[in-house]
Amino acid sequence: MRQKIRRRPVLQVAAALAVAAPLALAPAAPAVALTADQATEAFDAFVDAYWDPGAEYFFTYSDHQVHAEHAHGPQGGLYTDYWWEAQLWEMVMDRYQRTGDPEARAMIDDVYDGFRTAYPDPLANDWNDDIGWWALGSTRAYELTGDERYLAAAEDLFAFVSAHEDDTYGGGIWWKNVDVGDGARNQKNVATNAPAVVTAMRLYAATGEPAYRDTAVRLYDWLDDGFHRNGQLRDHVEGDGTYVDWDWTYNQGTFAAAALEMYRDTGDAAYLDDATGAVDWAVAHLTSSGTFLREGVDDAGGFKAVLTRAVRALVDEAGQVQYEAVLTANASQAARQVNAQGIGGYDWTAPAPDLGTTAIQSLAAAATVAVLQHAEPDGSTGVVEGTGEYQAENAERSGMGSESSSDGYTGRGYLAGWVDDGSAVTFHVHVTEAREYALALRYAAGAGAATRSLVVNGAATSVPFPGTSSWADWREVTVEVPLAAGHNTVVLAVDASAGDGNYLNLDRLVVPLGAGLDPEPVPDPEPVPDPAPFPDPGAGGAAGVGASDGGPEGVVASGSRGAPTVALAGTGASVASAVLIAAALAGAGVALLRRSTRACRGD
């Protein structure tokens, strides 16, 4: 059973059900798979791999060694840094809130004690978002345990962070508490301000102090005016007032959580619309065949859990049961990819490497544990096919960038600048049945005919792409290939030795499932501003940029925590959206009955 939160009464759940956005009907989605034991097994495996009971702290890597790639935190990076430990604390609280497990309850205190031992002065940190996460976690710990020390900590930490709010860029809290006022060395972002809204509202609920609510309203209005664009969240504002548009599940989740808090307080359906709009945008644009995308390593490896935690709250606190199926599908896919040691990796659609050969970062592994706590098990087993639509800009890639400047693409954009030998895009495709599939590749070849090598589970095929009249002239090539039941690796690459060459823009891959998905292009999207330039993330995804060893964590927050895997304006309809909505409808009735039963029991 999920533990009840000590919060003020909420009377608007019935209203939430009444104003929930209408859902379009679509063909039934394939069955998903999640069993009741998997959440417990994942948590236990994580504790076994990463927890040091002597230090009361989590290790950064599964091999308990310092790695130069992320050497930040106590003992030169042996243990997780300031921000990571806050996220792992949230995961422990996810576990306790789900089960009431005494071990998890004790670990709430242990993690906090270990953190305060490692950081005796938690305000000695240059990054307001990092401090803000410990304030937010402390409010949650207070709500779950009733321990007054957590409330006192939350108030102290939030007072420090909120003191860095000013009217530069129209309002908001600065990301760093140094270089305040210097837009060339600092910024204001969703990562700092959306969690601050949540913290302020929870402190208002705990104390009744109106100043907390006033701060929350002020920060939320500022975010809504400057960062929120029909569900999509901009990342940050800097310099002379330039907004940077990077897309992260983290931003979508924190804003949804902020909007939910405002809705809980006011009952105003506009806030609920903001919350569901942010989640709906993420489901439609930040997924790969229905599973939230790989966003990179380091900080980005944990972003998805921030979103799924907000989705869980929308279900529990606002009756948005249409998201039960989304959570279960993602948890099911993530659970199927854990390695022999029960640890998940950076990509919920790809098998995690064995810990005997590859050290996995604790933050990414914790995201798998978290989503399993957030989802309701459906008791079934089997392959999670998803929607069959794989947006190219959401896939793992190296040697190419992303754009959204040529009309007619689907999703958020497409892969472009793709010509170098060895450059490739990798899709992790899941099907229930081993047979031949007609893979549909949507592309544009405005520079003339191009050729690529399609490598499916190691078997290569040459694929010609006829030239198109322009870069806005999108066409499809269909290739028949055998796929195995379960996971398949599908790579499209430039292999000069095989004769591959010429520029090619790739929009998406569609794998027909069941009755099949319509591979035809959707109507042209409405024009939106082009995104800011961003670096090529490479095959490994986005990597954070850290501070000096031994000091407080200095990696950038949210979209600012390293270059994003993709930074595109969100436009275009999505095949995935319709199928995910169908899955949500299929699970909504059962989930609503389950929630109502729990309410009657007082669970």
Order of alpha helices (4+ residues) and beta strands (2+ residues): alpha-alpha-beta-beta-alpha-alpha-alpha-alpha-alpha-beta-alpha-alpha-beta-beta-beta-beta-alpha-alpha-beta-beta-alpha-alpha-alpha-beta-beta-beta-beta-beta-beta-beta-beta-beta-beta-beta-alpha
